[in-house]
């Protein structure tokens, strides 16, 4: 994760997605309850509230939808390196993220 | 069990812009009028060779240089790090008490350290973070290997729970990334921590209004910026070996191995293995943040060295 491109270049495609997922899911970085905090942030942003957040939620959600639809859009093994997830493949991990944010809502691919 | 928290726990006393540092005297010869200088002069270091008197570039945009001693001597737990207030005069006794009690073995590292370093560790022990427990020099290579291969939490003091991979703080299955790393001694650890506090990326989070939503991005600061050009020599660790060329598969198998063992079964997958990280040159210090609740300011949640990408 050190000096990774998604950290040093926030304007790069999928940088917002990778940075926020790293913050919320990487086992050595996340604080317990980070998934709930992410869901609350997305909900507040979608209600149009002034969250004061440093994250660009519209960009994050757009990148998440693109990635859920086609994980290969994310360059190389960046999602794996950013999150060290244990789902075994990026498709399963992204589906978990989607369900964490939108419990009960079908995946964009369903 | 942690220290009893003082009455002003959770409150933060901002450092006034022109506030004098806690101690301004540079290191010098033993001087009975300056106990701190006497302590520094008589301190031979933690045995790692890390130099506490070597000038390093400031990280807060101010001109000039500072030694680790300067940064340590200026540190204020509450004003600088949102940690509960603790008097520097109380730090040595707190460390002694903790070591004698045997419930925080990670403080053994600073049992004989100068007060300035003991103060950093005692202050962190009152906060929400777990960097000392999981990433400081008290850890042996064996503990790091067991963490990265078996998900054993070194902060978990109950042996049976540790061997069941039970996290010391959440009670759930402990987790780890692909690396388990540490600073090799308390001098480098304390220096990295107090110097990071003046870095703009860290200050932006620690000074952030509590009402802002969303978890803050972790800070990732070059090891060389915090510890000097040879700072990587004071970092060590192990990385989980890939399985079939796959890091992802290795993490999945590690978790399966740990879960099966935790539930009393004979693991059906091979025991995970790890290899030493050969170099931290070009790596970063990663600093995630956390807080007790949404009404409180953030603290440093942990702090660990990370090797440069693709450096095994």
Interface residues (C-beta under 8 A of the other chain):
Chain A: X1 X2 X3 X4 X7 X19 X22 X23 X24 X26 X27 X28 X29 X30 X31 X32 X34 X37 X38 X40 X41 X44 X51 X52 X53 X54 X55 X77 X80 X81 X84 X85 X86 X87 X88 X89
Chain B: X169 X170 X175 X176 X177 X178 X179 X209 X211 X212 X213 X214 X215 X216 X217 X218 X220 X222 X247 X248 X249 X251 X252 X255 X282 X283 X284 X286 X288 X289 X290 X291 X301 X302 X304 X306 X307 X308 X309
